[in-house]
Amino acid sequence: MRVLTDRRTVLRHVLRAIVVLGGAQLATACSSTAPGGQLGPNSAAANATSQPGNPTVASAAPASGRRGDTPLVYLNQSRGQAAPLEALAQRYAEQTGVAVTIDSPGPIDYPKKLQAASQAGNMPDAYYAVAADIAPYYKAGWALNLETELEKGWKTNFSSAALKLSSWSDGNPAGVPRGIYSAPWEISTFAVLYNPAHFQKAGLDPKQSPATMHELLESLKRIRAAGIGPFSLAAEWVPRFVRGYASNWLTDEEIEATHAGRASWTADGWKRGLQIIADLRDAGALLNDALPTGDVTNPNVEKSFFNVRELACSYDNTASVGVQRTTAPEFTEFGSFPFPRAADGKLAPRAIGNPGKNGVINAKGPRVPETLAFIKWLTDVPQSQFLMDRVPLVPANPAALDPKLVSPQIAGFADLVDKIQIVPTAISAVVNDTLIKGAQSIVLKEKTVDQVLDELDRVQKSG
């Protein structure tokens, strides 16, 4: 059993950090160059090598004297990050004279607005890369290749995992030219959210997290016996959930080979990874004995956990904590812990992670150097720590991840930043859907684990 971080100690450090950042005003943050909590922009952007479809970037003009110009626009997808980004944009304008507008249409309307802007040739200066839908924008030249700037020294603002996960290699299936087109200020990982009050009601120590899957299942049985919803897993997260647990037996290379169709889904590691769905079912650990489905699957799970508070545990990613700050700010007595390992696993498990919120610079925009300077500034330590506290999130900048400043809500996610799978080839859409439907069939006892794995192989070969 791993002892969780003491909340009061962590929160004292967080409060001390907030004072350094300038108190409780949302618009306050600190500078990368000056002590005492003053924000300061990065140095002006240097030249970047032009890429296919991308114009050459000229040296950045001085920031001063631009206060009356049309603002730079960042199109933001996140609900949880909208207010903190607006606060940072305000401070950036105060310090540099460069106005920045944070346009936040919301996660549902974001893809439609981005698509409409590209079709109209009216793209924002910077925008967020939605992983599943971003390749066409990159191929159309709407994104600046950041490799040259990163090699000049900017790469120190990112963990090695963040850069690897953001990279497009030669010959990638999407046909995107080799490069790095997004600058993440967040690493999103998957872990377990938990409500310590429910653990305590079930007679469990709320300061200790289960270290193994067996311990978690036994804890969930006691929680259910206490009349509390034990665990929930949104159907859309099933492939990540299975892959994370399968990594107790499969290397990243073996997972990659399966995704690419070079290895079978019937391998022992995948069988054990999918079996955990059946084990949760048999333990009575799933809320309402089901995997939630529908158009707003995970938001409904988040509502059960944060708003209704009928749920002891859920499998989710870091972004869910930002949703809590927005939708249920009064509920702060929850924590997180890494998904427990398999007691008989052959390998150290690796979490599912990806670059979270980020900035993509419109390479065809009229003010590329100024936009690049703003995005660079957002990834510096002071701004990263501000977002870590206010969203909260796990910063992609390793220098910003000070354990003394990490809140208990994201501590379990932060523990995983150096334990992330690096699997370049994503699971295909048809295999992803088949895995989700197969897991639902397992919960309903309509199919066995072996039947679902055989079906995955058939779909992979035919697709």
Helices and strands as residue ranges (DSSP letters): E 2-3, H 7-20, E 72-75, H 82-96, E 100-103, H 110-120, E 126-127, G 131-133, H 135-139, H 147-151, G 154-157, H 160-166, E 167-168, E 179-180, E 182-184, E 187-194, H 196-201, E 208-209, H 213-225, E 229-232, G 235-237, H 238-246, H 252-259, H 268-282, G 287-289, H 297-302, I 303-308, E 311-317, H 319-327, E 335-337, E 353-355, E 358-361, H 368-378, H 381-390, G 398-400, G 403-405, H 411-414, H 429-443, H 449-462
